[in-house]
Amino acid sequence: IQELLRVMRTIDDRIVHELNTTIPTASFVGKVDPGQTCKELYQSLMDAHTNREKIIKNCISQTSSVVKTLKEEREKAHDDAALLKQLRKEQTKLKLMQSELNVEEVVNDRSWKVLS
């Protein structure tokens, strides 16, 4: 999932470049509608942020369900080392996804500040 998020954050990583190529120079003012181009860039950024947030929250939801199930199973089988190992793995994955949500907030804020 981290690789997918990295690829999906490309628009945020390239926001300055996108703005520089979106706003036409004096010689291209008549050929390009900067208002429309900026509007399209804004919409692309909004879509990217929405999609990434949905993916992260979906992963958090699924992993939370798995952790809950494993905790219930663990209560029944206290001495199952494999079960404990799987539970710890899923808890770590859940924490990672929750931290990705925080990273997403920082990335989004940075992009909006550049765009403003």
Secondary structure, 3 states (H helix, E strand, C coil): CHHHHHHHCHHHHCHHHHHHHHCCCHHHCCCCCHHHHHHHHHHHHHHHHHHHHHHHHHHHHHHHHHHHHHHHHHHHCCCCHHHHHHHHHHHHHHHHHHHHHHHHHHHHHHHHHHHC
